[in-house]
């Protein structure tokens, strides 16, 4: 079983990562839905981690 490792990031780093991910999707012709953007905002603020963002997205689209 793999161990989960948490890497500390700053709010500005998380914001940059989200902006890059959104831009990447837009370059492929995709749009980020409002629920995902709310999750991204919580991630940027440090209220949830990236694993929770992924879990919520998977649940939102029935991939849990």
Order of alpha helices (4+ residues) and beta strands (2+ residues): alpha-alpha-alpha
